[in-house]
Amino acid sequence: MNLLPQNPVAASGSFAAMKSVPYRLQFIAYVLAMMADNIEHVISYWVVFQKFHSPALAGFAVLSHWLPFLLFSVAVGGLADRFDPRRIIQCGMLLFIVASSGCGFFFITDTIQMWHAMLLLVIHGCAGVLWQTPNQLLLYDLVGPADLPSAVRLNAMARYLGILVGPAVGGIIMLTLGTSHGIIFNTLFYLPMLLWLFWAPVRDNSVAVRRFAVRGLADIVSTIRAIGTQPTLTAMTWLAGLTSFMIGNAYHAQMPGFAGDLGHGDPGVSYSVLLAADAAGAVLAAIALESWGRLKGTPRTAILLAMLWSVALLGFATVRIYPVAIVLLFCAGFFELSFNTMAQALVQLNAPHDIRGRVVGLYNMAGLGMRAFSGITVGLFGAAIGIHWSLGLSAAVLLALLLLLQRRATRPA
């Protein structure tokens, strides 16, 4: 096993990854799939919230969505090392279609119960874990190390474009087709990714020999040991784990409650605007980082951006003025994309060739899997002490932890 990381290579220019035709096709398919993912969230969260009015179920939505990442990210990364990642992504797309179709069936028949919603949320979470880690490996195969930072930033922008466009498209679909037929229509947006992967370029297997068997828990332990001597990988994995454990995106599931508490006009419109503000900030961050290109990707910078993100969310949790809340969510989206894409690029560029899938899987286990526990810190605690207090306290504790991580990361070896 080659434990020496490759030397990071700077991207060749602004929007460098877009020079690759296969990457452009992947980008379009990724935007549509992310849009479909978020349309499903918007419609299903709204219907379930209106039917059950349960903050605890909103917390379970976060838990079930991200717990598969905690349990299976490294294993899926090992599978992507050993087998064709395109086929694994296609399995994820099929599960997304099953989840949306199932929601549509229960909405049409008006027979949805609490356990139905919980089961569909679990299926949706399993679909996500089969998509994200293999897709990150696919980026490396499409553009190579030189343009990988650009590809990571642009794919993050694609993710937030989906979040930005999803509420608007979801609202139009609900107005024209209704929630029941609309969520079934939403399955069509997964098809471009599903079909494109049949013709996507095959990776160059000469770059590294990826033949290690998938060994479950032993893979997690060995991967942790492998990155233990590499400060950059260790710091970025800790950063991903802390931000996800304390907050993640749990506040998205609670957004209908925040919209109602802010009391600005129609709660449904306010809900969509708040989600769109968070996404708009992220899209602007991706464009700014790609166009400017002067913000050097270092662990220290990534941690500082994460600290600014926690400050913005702390402010959002405490304000009761709707326009100020929109501005703070916009800033939160800007900082979140900035530190996440920087950390992800650092991990991929410094990961050993032979176990890249496992290292990326470990990073996703921390960055996505630990979001399952943010369903407790923000979601379930929100049912006990209120969603504003739970988010505010989580942001304050995260800021303190990030200060400690910053000191450790900048301390001389």
TAGI-V346242 format. One record per residue. RES is the residue in one small letter. PHI is phi in whole degrees, -180 to 180 (none if undefined). BURIAL is b if it has 9 or more other C-alpha atoms within 8 Angstrom, else e. Layout:
RES_PHI_BURIAL + RES_PHI_BURIAL
This chain:
m_none_e + n_-86_e + l_-95_e + l_-86_e + p_-72_b + q_-72_b + n_-78_e + p_-60_e + v_-120_e + a_-69_e + a_-64_b + s_-80_e + g_160_e + s_-64_b + f_51_b + a_-62_b + a_-64_b + m_-69_b + k_-70_e + s_-88_b + v_-62_e + p_-59_b + y_-66_b + r_-61_b + l_-66_b + q_-62_b + f_-61_b + i_-63_b + a_-64_b + y_-67_b + v_-60_b + l_-65_b + a_-67_b + m_-67_b + m_-62_b + a_-63_b + d_-57_b + n_-80_b + i_-62_b + e_-61_b + h_-61_e + v_-60_b + i_-70_b + s_-69_b + y_-61_b + w_-67_b + v_-65_b + v_-66_b + f_-64_b + q_-67_e + k_-83_e + f_-107_e + h_49_e + s_-121_e + p_-59_b + a_-65_b + l_-68_e + a_-63_b + g_-65_b + f_-64_b + a_-58_b + v_-68_b + l_-61_b + s_-71_b + h_-72_b + w_-107_b + l_-59_b + p_-58_b + f_-67_b + l_-67_b + l_-84_b + f_-123_b + s_-61_b + v_-67_b + a_-64_b + v_-67_b + g_-61_b + g_-63_b + l_-63_b + a_-69_b + d_-66_b + r_-91_b + f_-122_e + d_-70_e + p_-64_b + r_-62_b + r_-71_e + i_-67_b + i_-62_b + q_-62_b + c_-61_b + g_-63_b + m_-61_b + l_-64_b + l_-68_b + f_-60_b + i_-63_b + v_-62_b + a_-64_b + s_-65_b + s_-64_b + g_-63_b + c_-59_b + g_-60_b + f_-61_b + f_-70_b + f_-71_b + i_-64_e + t_-83_e + d_53_e + t_-119_e + i_-68_b + q_-118_e + m_-57_e + w_-72_e + h_-62_e + a_-60_b + m_-65_b + l_-64_e + l_-66_b + l_-65_b + v_-66_b + i_-60_b + h_-62_b + g_-65_b + c_-65_b + a_-62_b + g_-64_b + v_-69_b + l_-78_b + w_-101_b + q_-71_b + t_-64_b + p_-59_b + n_-68_b + q_-67_b + l_-68_b + l_-63_b + l_-60_b + y_-61_b + d_-69_b + l_-80_b + v_-120_b + g_81_b + p_-69_b + a_-63_b + d_-103_b + l_-63_b + p_-56_b + s_-65_b + a_-63_b + v_-64_b + r_-63_b + l_-68_b + n_-69_b + a_-65_b + m_-63_b + a_-62_b + r_-60_b + y_-78_b + l_-62_b + g_-62_b + i_-67_b + l_-72_b + v_-79_b + g_-54_b + p_-60_b + a_-67_b + v_-66_b + g_-61_b + g_-64_e + i_-64_e + i_-63_b + m_-64_b + l_-71_e + t_-91_e + l_-108_b + g_86_b + t_-67_b + s_-69_b + h_-75_b + g_-64_b + i_-72_b + i_-73_b + f_-58_e + n_-61_b + t_-62_b + l_-64_e + f_-74_b + y_-82_b + l_-66_b + p_-56_b + m_-65_b + l_-59_b + l_-80_e + w_-60_b + l_-66_b + f_-70_e + w_-115_e + a_-64_e + p_-59_e + v_-82_e + r_-68_e + d_-84_e + n_-72_e + s_-76_e + v_-65_e + a_-157_e + v_-90_e + r_-116_b + r_-126_e + f_-73_e + a_-69_e + v_-83_e + r_-123_e + g_67_e + l_-62_e + a_-62_e + d_-64_b + i_-63_b + v_-63_e + s_-67_e + t_-69_b + i_-61_b + r_-65_e + a_-65_e + i_-93_b + g_-63_b + t_-94_e + q_-116_e + p_-57_b + t_-64_b + l_-63_b + t_-65_b + a_-65_b + m_-70_b + t_-68_b + w_-63_b + l_-59_b + a_-62_b + g_-66_b + l_-66_b + t_-65_b + s_-76_b + f_-64_b + m_-80_b + i_-133_b + g_58_b + n_-120_b + a_-61_b + y_-69_b + h_-65_e + a_-66_b + q_-92_b + m_-61_b + p_-58_b + g_-68_e + f_-63_b + a_-62_b + g_-66_b + d_-68_e + l_-71_b + g_60_e + h_-116_b + g_67_e + d_-67_e + p_-61_b + g_-65_e + v_-68_e + s_-60_b + y_-59_b + s_-66_b + v_-66_b + l_-63_b + l_-63_b + a_-66_b + a_-64_b + d_-61_b + a_-70_b + a_-63_b + g_-62_b + a_-68_b + v_-62_b + l_-62_b + a_-62_b + a_-63_b + i_-65_b + a_-65_b + l_-66_b + e_-70_b + s_-77_e + w_-78_e + g_70_b + r_-106_e + l_-81_e + k_-71_e + g_-79_b + t_-133_e + p_-56_b + r_-63_b + t_-65_b + a_-61_b + i_-67_b + l_-61_b + l_-64_b + a_-65_b + m_-64_b + l_-65_b + w_-62_b + s_-66_b + v_-65_b + a_-63_b + l_-72_b + l_-61_b + g_-65_b + f_-61_b + a_-68_b + t_-100_b + v_-81_e + r_-125_e + i_-103_e + y_-58_b + p_-60_e + v_-67_b + a_-62_b + i_-63_b + v_-62_b + l_-66_b + l_-67_b + f_-61_b + c_-64_b + a_-61_b + g_-62_b + f_-61_b + f_-72_b + e_-64_b + l_-63_b + s_-62_b + f_-76_b + n_-68_b + t_-69_b + m_-64_b + a_-66_b + q_-64_b + a_-64_b + l_-61_b + v_-67_b + q_-66_b + l_-72_b + n_-102_b + a_-72_b + p_-59_b + h_-55_b + d_-69_b + i_-125_b + r_-58_b + g_-60_b + r_-70_b + v_-66_b + v_-64_b + g_-63_b + l_-65_b + y_-61_b + n_-69_b + m_-61_b + a_-75_b + g_-78_b + l_-111_b + g_-64_b + m_-70_b + r_-64_b + a_-58_b + f_-80_b + s_-67_b + g_-65_b + i_-87_b + t_-64_b + v_-103_b + g_-79_b + l_-68_b + f_-65_b + g_-62_b + a_-69_b + a_-92_e + i_-117_e + g_102_b + i_-69_b + h_-70_b + w_-66_b + s_-65_b + l_-68_b + g_-63_b + l_-66_b + s_-62_b + a_-65_b + a_-67_b + v_-65_b + l_-60_b + l_-60_b + a_-65_e + l_-66_b + l_-69_b + l_-62_b + l_-66_e + l_-65_b + q_-63_b + r_-63_e + r_-69_e + a_-70_b + t_-95_e + r_-73_e + p_-59_e + a_-64_e
